[in-house]
Amino acid sequence: MSDTVRSAAFREEHHIFREQVRRFVLQEVTPHHDRWEREGQVDRELWRKAGAQGLLCPNMGEALGGPGGDFLHSAIVIEEMAREGCSGPGFFIHSEMVAPYLVNFGTPSQQQRWLPGMASGEVVGAIAMTEPAAGSDLRGMKTTATRAGDRWLLRGQKVFISNGQLADLAVVAAKTDPRDRNSVTLFLVDTRSPGFRRGRNLDKIGVHAQDTSELFFDDIELGDDCVLGQPGDGFRQLMHGLVPERLAIAVSCQAKAEAALAWTVDYVSQREVFGAPLSTLQNTRFRLAELHTDAAVGRTFVDDALNRHMHGELDATRAAMAKLWVTEMLGRVVDACLQMHGGWGYMREYPIARAWVDARIERILGGSNEIMKEIIARAVMPGAQSAQPPKESRR
């Protein structure tokens, strides 16, 4: 899709920033991504380089150590990484999930301790919510933080944690009142703390360059200065970040779908079948027409959601709709595009193969699409809610 056919909210400064991000991705990310896929994580130096270019926490204010941009700057970083199929660097989790907790709920001392380093890339952030037996239902969480004098003792296990191998800071959800299943508190955990352990880098079917880990907390001693907000505020804090997170997922998936279509148009224009380009076959032309229409609808939806968000008008239902529709659309697009590549589409040397595998997680992370449907259904039919409305999780 042409960058000129975009929301009017994008200004000249955003277009200049986009060119800067594109250069960074092409120079510092794509040449190394295959190696990172083999190694299971990106180089730590990449984070410092990204920070120096203003790619980390781009919408964080200068007073907190950030570049002072807005959410559209964040969207540009997400789009340009997605467009090149660069799934390894976990900038999205770091910038759009971890940092906002500190910006919105941290004390001045917590913010000064962590945020400047997050913007510079000296500190890598992770968010630790999901457990082996607690995904979308955070009420099933087993990790606890119990009071011991003037300290908290954090004990438990988390899984599927993006940036888990590299993280210096983990925002960890734990139950602080065993009598109340809804009593969840968020803690800021320095990964150098005694009792913190990283498990294995998980062997995923896709997104191989992104380190995704098990984390263990063996009675880590934490002071009150590690509590984010007030004890018991965890669910409220989690809900606060769901709208921009789901919008960011939709932004990323839209760019991935557009990239897959561009690769496929190029391929079918060059690949010959029966003495003529594959693009001359009616089935190819008609299928691409359908897919481009899907992508155009997605682009309109995503840009509308971005506009609404910039004006403070994007609600949880609309964000869930964007996440649901665009992630499902991406799945359809990459599957059809792989098919048009034939046998070569199954070879990892072609980006469509990696895109097809990587796309599968999008319907799960950020709250599964089944949870998105439940959220939308509750808005459409408020009098017909399920008996136990779900408490949501991200990962």
N, C-alpha and C positions, 0 to 999 in steps of 0.2 A: 504493500500500500504506500502511496506517496505521502511523504511527510507534510505536503502542503494541504492535504485533505484532513485537517485536524481541528480539534477544538480551538475556538477563538481565544481560550484562556492561555494558550502558549504564546509567549512574547519573544521578542528578538533575543533577549538574554537566554531564553530556553533553547533557542535554535543554536546559538553559539556554544552553549554547554553541551548540546547533543553532539556537535562535531568534536568537541574535546573528549567526550566519553567514547565516541566511536574510535578515535585515534588510540586511546588507551587500550580498549579491548583488542584492537587489531595488533597492537605492538606488544602488549604485556600479557594478554590472556590467551588468545587463540594459538600462538605458536607453541605454547606449553601444555595445552589442555589434554592432548593425547597422553603425554607423560603423566600428568596428574591423574588421569583415569586409571592408568596402570598402577600408580602408587597409592591411590585411594584418598588423596588429599592434595590441596594446593600448597605452594610454597608460602611460608610465613611472610617472606619479604613482599609478596604481592599485596598484603594488607597495608603495609607501610607505604608502598607506592600509590595505592588507591587513596589512602588518606591524604597524601601530599597533593593529589589532584582534586580533592574535594568530592570524591565519590562515596565516601562513607558518611552516614548520617547527614545527607545533603540538606535536609529540611530542618536541621537543628540550629537554633539561634547562636549568634556569635558570642553572646555572653556565657554560653555553656561550652564554648570551644568548637562549635560547629561552623560550617560555611555560611549559614544564614540564608539558605534558599527556602523553597516551599515544597509542597508535596509533588508538584510537577517536575521538579528537579529529581526527586526520588523516582518518579515514574520513568523518567528518561534513562536513568541508570538501569532500572529493571528491564525496560524495553530493549536497550542496546545489548545487554548481556544475553537476553533471551533470543534476540534476532540472530546472534552468532552461535547459538546452541551451547553457550558457556554455562553449564549447570553446576560447575565445581565451586567457584567462589561463593561462600554463603553470606554475601553482603546483605541480601534481603532480610534474613533472620536477624542479623546484627543491627542493621539500620532501622528496619521498619517494625521489628517486634521487641527487641531487647531495649534499645535506647529509649523508645517512647515510655516504657514503664518508669524509667528514671526521670525523664523529662516531666511526666505528668504526676508522679507520686513520690519521687525522691526528695529527701531533705537537701538543703543547700550543700551540706558536707558530703552527702552521698553523691550528689551530682558532680561536685568538684573532684571527688576522688576518681570517678569512673568515666565521665562523659568526654573530657578532653582527650583521654587516651583512646576512647572508642572512635572519635572523629579522626585521630591521627593514624589509627591502625596499630598502635602499640598495645591496645587491649582488644581482644576478640571476645564477642559476647555470644552466649547460647541461652536458650530458654528450655527449662526442664520441667515438663508437665506430665507427659505420657509415661505410663508404667506397663509392665508386662500384662497386667490384668485390668488396666484402667486407661482406656483411650478416650472416646467421646464422652464417657460417663466418668467425670472427675470425682463423683461421690464415692467411686470404688477405690480411690487412692489409698495406698498403704503407707506411704512415706509420712513420717511424723516428726514433729519438733516439740519436745517436752521441756518444761521449765525445770532448771536445776540451779537453784539459788538465783543469781543475777544473770544467768546464761541460758541459752537454748541448746539442747542436744538434738541435732538433725540426724535422723537415721532412715535409710530406705534405698530405693533403687529406681532409676529412670531408664527409659529405652527409647530408641529412635531419635536421639538428640543430635540435630544438625549442628555443625561446628564443635562437636563434642571432643574431638582429639586436639583441637587447637585452642579451645576456649580458655580465657583467663578469668572470665566472670560468667557465672551461671545464675540466672533468675530461677529459683527452685520453689515449686509449690509443695506445701506440706500441711497436713492436718495438725492443728494446735489444740483442739478440744476433742478428745476421743468420744465424748458423749454426743457430739453434734457432727453429723456427716457433712454438713455444709460449712464447717469451720475450717476454712483454708486460708493460709497466710503465705505471702511471697517473701522469700529470703534472698539476699544478695550474697552469693557464696564465691569467695576468692578461691580459685582452684588450686592455690598453693597451700590451702589450709590442711593441717593434719587430719586424716580421716577421709579425705577426698580421694577417690580412685576412679580412673578411667578404665572401662572395660574394652572389649575388642571394637575395632572399627567394623561395623556390620557389613556383611556381604549381601549387597542389594542386587536386584536384577537390572537396575539402571542408576543414573545419576552417580556414576562410579567415582568421579573426582571430588564429590562432596563427602567429607568425613561425617559419618552418622554413627553414633556410639551409644553404648551402655555407660551409665554413670552410677557410681556407688557412693553412699554417704554413711560412714561408719562412726556415728556419734561425734559429728563435727561440732565443736563448741562455737557458738555464735553469740555475739552481744546484741543488745537492742538496736545498735546502730546498723545492724544487718537486716533489720525488718523493714520491708518496703511498705510505707503507710502504717496502718494500725493492724495488730493481730486480728484475724478474722475478716479482713477486707479483701481477701484474695479473689473471690468470685466476682465481686463488683469491679475490681481492677482488670480481671480477665475479659469481662464483657466490654469494657471500655475500648479495648484494642481490636475487637473483632471486625469492625467496619473497615478501617484502613487496611487491615491484613488481607481481608477477602477481596477488597478492591485491588490490592497489589498482585494477588494471585491472578485475577482476571486480566490485569494489564500485561503480566508476563505471558500468560497463555495466548492472548491475542497476538502478541508479537511472534510467538513461536508458530502459530498457525500461518501467519502471513509469510514467515520465512520458509516454512515447508512448501507453501504454494509457489514461491519464487524459485526454489530449487527444482521443483517438479516441472514447472513451465520450461525452465532452461533444459532439463533432461529430455523431455518429450520432443522438444524442438530439434534436438541433435540426434536422438536415438532413432535409427532406421529399422523399420519392420516391413517386410515384403517390398523392399526397394523404395520406401517413402518414409519420411519422418513419422514417428508415432503420433505427433500432433495432428496429422491429417485424418486420423481415424475418428469417426463420429463419436464413438463411445468416449474417447479421450476428451474431445472438445466439450461434449455435454457434461461429463463428470466434472471437468474443471470449471465449467460455468456454474454448476451447483455449488461447488466448494468455494468459489470466489464470492458467490452470493451469501453463503454462510459467513464468510470472513467479513464481508461488508456489513452485515447485520451486527456481528460482534464488535466491529470497530465503532459503529454508531452507538451501541450500548455502552461500551467502555468509555468512550469520550464523554457521553452524557453523564455517566457515573463520576468521572473525574470532575466535570463541571459542578455537579451537585456537591461533591465532597469539598471542592474549593470554596463553595458558598455555605458550607455547614448544613447541607440539606440531604445528604446521603444517609438513609436510615438502614437499620439492620436487615430489613426485609429486602430492600433493593440491592444491598451488597451481597446478600445470599443468592439472589437471582442472578447477579452478574457472575459470581463464582460458579454457580451451577451451570449456567448456559454456556459460558465460554470454555470451561474445562471439558464439558461434554462435546462441544464443537471441535475443540482441539483434538480429542480422541478420534472423531470421525475424519477429520482432515488428514492427520498423519497416517491413519490406516489406509485411506484411499490413495494418498500420495505414494506410500510405500508400494502399494499394489501396482501403480503405474511405472514404478522403477523395475518391476519384474524381479528376477533373481538378484540383481545388483542391489535392490532395496533391502535385502536381507544381510548384506555385507556391511560390517561396521565401518569400513572405509568411506562409506557414503553417509553424509550427515542425517539423511532421512531415517536410517536404521537406528541411530542413537536417539533421534527425536521421538521415534515411535515408542521405544522402550521407556524413555524418560517421561513421556507424557502420562503414563499410567498412574503415577503417584499423585497427579494433580487432582484427581477425583476423590482422593483420600485425605491429603493434608489440608490444614486450615479448617477442619471439620468436614467429615465425609459428605458426599452429595446427598446421601439419605438424610443426614441432619439438615442440610440446606432445604430439602423438600419439606421437612417437618416445620422449620421456621416459616417458610412461605405459606404452608397450609394453615398455620395458626393465625397468620395475618388475613388470609382469605376467608377462613371459617373460624372466627374467634370463639364461637360457641361450641365447637366440636374438637377441642384440644384432646390430645392423648391423655391417658390417665396419669402418666408420669413424664411431664415435659422434660426433655434432656438437658442436662448441664453439659456445656460444650467444652471441647478441647481443641488444640491446634495440632499437636503431634503426639 
